[in-house]
Amino acid sequence: MSAGMIRSVAQGVTLAVRAQPGAKRTAITGIYGEGAAAQLKIAVQSPPVEGRANSALIAFLAETFGLPKNQIEIVSGELSRSKVFVLRGVTVSQAEAKLLSGHPAK
């Protein structure tokens, strides 16, 4: 796991994501970039229209990390493919374990 992708913050962790809207299904597809600039690449089924892709990403991350949707928030990149989410109440090690152990298929 790249140190730049998941970072500890006071309320939990931040997760850097590179969204790919318009996919056949929502799924983690790999890592985008390297080192401090690395982002978790997620294909999103919803189009980037009226916040639908952002809502789909929040729902997917909630399911992946076992969190209620209200514990996940976009902190930057709302209108960009590169986004940063805060996951409240999660540690870096918990986040890495969830990503390494696989994630539920949609």
C-alpha positions, 0 to 999 in steps of 0.5 A: 500500500502506498503511504501517499494514498492513505493518511492519518488525520485527527478524525480518521484517515484520508484516502486519495482516489482517482475516479473513472466514471462511466464504467460497467460496474463500480470497483477498485481497479488498481493504483494510479501514480506512485509514492506520495502522489498515489491514488486508489483507482476506482471505476464508477458505474454512475456518470459524473452528472449532478454529483451521481458519481460522487454519491456512488463513490461514497456508497462504494467506500462505505460498503468497502470499509464497513462504514455508514455513508455519513462517516465518509466525506469528500474533502477535495476534488468534488468536480475532479477525477482526483478526489480526497475522502475522509473516512471517520473513525478508521485508522491507517492500519484498518484501512490498509487491511480492508483494501488488502483483504479484498472488497465486496463485489458490486 
